[in-house]
């Protein structure tokens, strides 16, 4: 009974926050509603026993992606009036996308008995947590693809750092070693000018 109440609570808040993401006038509010939708989706994943997916939703999507969107939206100077002016221009394309998504939802709703989880069949009781099973498969059968994916992400991270910190001629970079090696007597000069005299630079 408690699981059923929690399911309807999380599902209702998820759908309501997703609708609020679409219809919110302020993009910052849209990102905040999106974070709420992710949290409630993580609650739904916990109910069905998918702890790993719930953890990914909270750590990756809420902790990284949604917060990054929030900072980007808050830092950029976006002209919302100009964005709203192009609504009618993109309306036909949006209607086509909406029809395609509606057809996909109808097809998925009509085939809801296709999967074993929705067909009414009793699922086999798990002998171990799904995180343990996923870890055993990931670090045994799929170890090399996992390591290759890590190397690809490492190369992408190093490439982003190299592109960001490339040398530019119009920017004066900080030379830390010269600042550390500089002696105090070279940086500070004591002067005692007479009355009426200025400082000589």
N, C-alpha and C positions, 0 to 999 in steps of 0.2 A: 504493500500500500504506500509506504514511504517512497519507494523507488518510482512508483507511478506518479505520485504528486511531484517529485523532483523532476521527472521527465517533462511533464506538462509545464512546470514552472520554467525550466531552462529553455524548452522549445518555444514557449510564448515570448519570453524575453529576447531570444535570439531572432525570431521573426520580426518582432517589433523594432529592435535596434537596427536590423538590416533595412527595414523600410525607412527608418529615421536617417540612415546613412544616405539614402537616395534623395529624400525630400528635404534634408537640412539645407538652409540657405548659406550657412557659413561653413566653409571647408574644414575649419578647425573642429567644429561641432560634429561634422561627418566622421572625422578620424576618431574622435572620442566615442561616438556611437559604434564605430567599427571595433574598437578595443573591447567595448562591452559585449558585442556579438562574439568575438573570439573567446572571451572568458566563458560565456554561456555555452558555446560549442565545445569547449574543453570539459565543461561539466557533463554534457551529453556523452562525450567519449568516455568519461569516467564511469558513467552509469552502465555502459555496455562492456566495460572491462578493458578498454583500450587505453591503458595508462600512458603508454609511450606516445601515442598521438596527442593525448591531452597535454603532456609535457611539452611536446613540440609546438603546439598551438600557443601555449603560454610563453615559452622561452623564445622561440624563433619569431612567431608572428606578432605577439604583443610586445615582447621585450626588444625586438629589433626592427621589424618592418613597420609596424604601426607607429612606434615612437619616431622612427626616421621620417615617415610621412608627416607626422605632426610637426617636427622641427622644420622640415622643408617648407611646409605650408605656412608656418608662422614666420619664417625668415624671408620668404620671397614676397616681393611687393606685387601682388596679383591684382589686376584691375577686374573686379567682379562684374562691373557693368559691361565691359567688353566681352567677357565670357558669356554673359546672358544674352548679348545681342546676337551671337552666333547660334542660338538655340534653334531658331526656325530654319536656318540653313542646313543643320545636321539632323533635322527632325525625320526626314524620310529614311535615312540610314538607321536611325535609332528605332524606328518602327519595324524595319526589317529584322534587326537584331532581336527585338522583343518578340516578334512572331516566331522566330527560330527557337528562342528559349522556351516559349510557351509550348511549341510542338514537342520539344525534348522532354519537358515536364509531363506532358500528356502521355508520351510513349513510355516514360519511366513509371508513371502511375498505373498504366494498363498492364505493365509487365512486372508488377511488384511481387508476384508469386514465382518469378523465375529463379530467384536465388534460394539457397537452402535456409538462410536466416529468416526469410519472409514466407516460406511455404508452409509454416506450421510444424515442421519437423523439429524434433528435440536435438539441440546441439550437443555434441560430446563434451563431457566435463573435462576441463583442462587439468592436466597433471602438474603443470608448472605455470608460473606467471608468464604472460606474453612477452615481457621485457627479457626474461631469461631465455626463452625460446628464440627471440629475435637476435639476441646477442650471440647465442651459440651458432645460429645459422650464419650471421654476418661475419663472425671471426673464424669460421671454419670453411664453409662452402664458398662464400663470397668474399674471402679475405683479400685476394688480389684486386678485384674491381673496387673494393672499398679503399684500398691503399692508393690505387690509381686516381680515384676521385679526390682523395686528399691531396695528392701531388698536383693535380690540375688546379684545385682551389689555391694551393700554395703559390703556384706559378702566377695565377691571376692576381693574387694579393701582392706579390713582389712587383709584377708589372704595373699595377696601379700606383704603388709607392714610387717606382722609378719615374713614371710619367708625371706624377705630382711634384716630385722634387728635382725635376730637370733644371739645369743651369740656364738662367736667363740673363741677358745683358742689361736689361733695364731695371733690374732689381738688385739691391745691395744685400747680400746675404750676411748672416752673422758668422763671424770667425771666432769661435770660442777659444781656440788655442792662443790667439793673439791677445784676447782679453785676460786670459789667465796669466800669460807671461808678462803682462805689462806691470811695471813697478809703480808703487804709489807716488814716488817723486816725479815720475813722468806724467802722471795724470793730474796731480794737484800742484798748484803753484801759489804760494803765499805772497801777497802784495800788501804794501802799506803806503798808499798814495797820500800825498799832501792835500791839504784843503784846497779845493778848486781845480785839482788835477783829475783827469779821467784815467780810466784803465787802458793800458796799451795791450792790444791783442796781438 
